[in-house]
Amino acid sequence: MKIILDRPRCEGHGLCEEAAPGLMHLDDDGELVLDREEIGDAVAAAANAAVRVCPVAALRVA
């Protein structure tokens, strides 16, 4: 599985970072950085939680 970020859509709210802190973070400029794009079953729940809380639907898991 993979986390996919639609960078132009991301507004840097940071809710995804709160839901999945080991998978993504906001940098000093407020830009979202994916720490891991490829994910396994162990972190799939956190990745899906990050997708659900994004207010602008900038993330998806495929």
N, C-alpha and C positions, 0 to 999 in steps of 0.2 A: 504494500500500500504506500501511498505517497500523499503528502500534504501539498496542496497547490495554492499559492498566493496570487491573487489578482492585485498586483501592486498599485495600479492606478486607482483602484477602488478603495484601498486601505486609507483610513483617516487617522490611524494611530490612537484609537481609543484605549487600547491596552487590555480590554476584557479578555482577549484570547490568551494573553500572557499570564493573566491571573488563573485562567482555567488550565493552562498547560505550560507551566514555567520551565520545564525541562526541554520543551520542544521549540520555543520561540521567545523572543524578547524584543523590547523596543530599544533602539540604540540612542545615543545622546541627542540625535536630531529628531527623535520621535518616529523613526522609520522602523517598521517591523522587520526583524531578521529571523529567518527560519534556522534554528540550530541543527535541525535534522529534517530533511525532506522525505527520505525513505523511513517508514515506520513499520514496526511489527505489531503483533497482537498485544504485546505487553503494554504498549502506550496508545493503542487504538482508541480506548475509551477517553483518554485525555484529549487526543486530537479531535475526536468527534465533539467533545464538550466545547473546545475552542471554536469549532465551526458553528455550533449552535448559538454561542453568545455574541458572535460578531454582528454588530448592528447594521453593517453595510454589505454583508455577505461576500466578504473579500477572500474567504478561505473555503476550501472544499477538500474532501478526502476522496481519492480515487484509487 
